[in-house]
Amino acid sequence: MNKLRRISALTAALAIGIAISASGDESGLYTNWPANEFSFARLLYSERGGYGYGGGSWRVDYPEAEYHFTEGVSRLTRVDMGRNGVILQPSDDRFFDYPWLYAVEVGYWYLSDHEVERMREYLLRGGFLMVDDFHGAQQWLDFTFSLNRIFPDRPVVEIPEDDEVLHVLYDLDQRIQIHGIRPLMMGVTHEYGGTTPHWRGVYDDEGRLMVAINFNMDLGDAWEHADDASYPHPMTALAYRFAVNYVIYSMTH
């Protein structure tokens, strides 16, 4: 009987092991592990003005921007792209599993002390943050208020022409303003007085770009409207090239 009981116990343990392997998410042991080499990760942030997480600026262009971004990068590279993007708060346990993070409308973000600490840790540990779709002097001030709390001792600088992020795959020598579809339909190329596009960044001590700042531009709209004949093709093409370079840079630095 003892032998039979030992065999039964081993059989039960084997069955449990097989069940766990077959349904890792349900077991809780492998919950939310990235299934692909790269996934589009969008930052869900707090907002100024008392809106908290319900304000919604962080979700502009969602999910169309993710879809077209993923399709474009998959077509132009051999990166194994996840088909479903993720939305991450800095407090999320998965936060450090994704090397590339996108934040939109950051002229409205207002990070809490905890979010500031997590963002600093994420970036110094090798994470890459791309910020996009904010315009004009006031939004710049509001954006840098929280950025300066993340890195009070690191300057924001213009990304130099010879920086590797501009040449890691595509040579991004063209610096046209990539604007949103709404001002375009109104016959203008800028929003909130932000007439001059800027590609700025924050670097770590080794010269690695941690924060790519697309100011007075809207790459998210260029991705979102990639299949819209009314949106200028040259802007979409350039936005995709920047996307590809940012992805490859983030995965290799």
C-alpha positions, 0 to 999 in steps of 0.5 A: 500500500505504501508503494501504491500511495507513493505512486499515487502521490507522484502521479498527482504531483505530475498532474498538478505540474502539467496543469500549471504549465498549461495554464500559467496565467491562471495559476498565478505563477507566470501572470503577465509575463511578456510573450514577445520580444517587444510590446507597445507599452503606454504609460498611464499617469496622474494628471494635474488639475485634480483629475487623477487617473480618470482624466484620460489625456494618457489614452489619446490615440488609443488603441489605433496608434498602437495598432498601426505602430505595431503593424509598421514596426513588424513590417519594417523590421524583424523584431518579434512584436506583440500584437496587443499593447499594454497599459502600465502605471508606474506602480504596476508589478510589470513596470520593469518588464517592458524596456520601451514606454510611450507617454502622450499629452505629457503637457498634462501629466502631474506625477505623484512622488511615488510615480516620480521614484518609480520612473527614475528607477525604471529609467536608470535601470535601462528603460526608455521613455518616449514622450509625444504630442505636447505643444507650446510654452505652457505645456513645456513648463507643465511637462518639465515640472514633473520631469525635473522631479524625476531628474533634478540634476540632469539637463534636457538637451537637444539630441545632437545630429550624430546621436546613435538614436538618429542612425541606429537603423534609419538616418533621420536627417530630416526634421520636419514638424510632424503635426496632428490631424486636427490642426492640419484640417484647420489649415495650420501646422502647429498647436498652442503656439508651438511652431518649432519642432524639437527632438530633445532628450535626457541622458544617463551618465554613460551617454545613453538616451533615457527620455526621447522628447518629441516636442511640438509634434504628434507622432501618435497621430501620424501612426494612427492615421497611417491609412488615412489618405488625408494625412500626409504620407511623408509625415507618416513615413518619418514617424515610422522611421522614428518609431523603428529607431526608438524601438531598436535603440531601446532594445540595444542600449 
